[in-house]
Amino acid sequence: MRRCIQFLFSCLTLCSGIAGAPVVAEEDTFPADKLEDLKQNVLKLNRDLLILEEDLLYPAQSQVAFYVSVDVGEYFKLDAVKLHIDNKLVASHLYTDHQRSALIRGGIQPLYKGNLKSGDYTISAFFTGIGPQGREYKRAATLELEKTDEPAVIELRIADASGKQQPEFELVQWPAP
């Protein structure tokens, strides 16, 4: 596999050197249509190399991904999120007004992507922000994750509970594809 990557990289380097060479208007130079085809092939090789690199870094059997979503956002203004796996901090994020606005409009923010071996894990997310009546608000949500050989996708969901007029925080594991 490593040799395949090295070969692709050397081809990419060689092709980009040819593609970046100046074109002289002579009859025996590289034709423009072949040069354009070569550039397209270099771009395709580069894309394939990036996909291969991602597959090597995050194999499907150990892949885990975490996303943050906000439903309405009327009772909670998100300032920060901290993500812990088995009491170890793996990700944290401070939110800008623009990012909060995007989440309230339905966006989903990728928070963390990594690898976990098969087994049992405790996932904890800590949310800080401004809650009802403008008070500082700190809450946590926990999920017991049984990681299998399938990729795991977990959503850190913040939703408004209209009946309680309070935000609710939960970690939801999406079904395996």
VENBEL-V988752 format. One record per run of one state. SS is the DSSP state (a for helix, b for strand, c for the rest). FROM is the first residue (numbers start at 1). LEN is the number of residues. If there is no record, write none. Layout:
# VENBEL-V988752
SS|FROM|LEN + SS|FROM|LEN
This chain:
# VENBEL-V988752
c|1|1 + a|2|18 + c|20|12 + a|32|26 + c|58|5 + b|63|9 + c|72|5 + b|77|9 + c|86|2 + b|88|7 + c|95|2 + a|97|8 + c|105|3 + b|108|8 + c|116|3 + b|119|12 + c|131|1 + a|132|3 + c|135|1 + b|136|12 + c|148|4 + b|152|10 + c|162|4 + b|166|8 + c|174|4
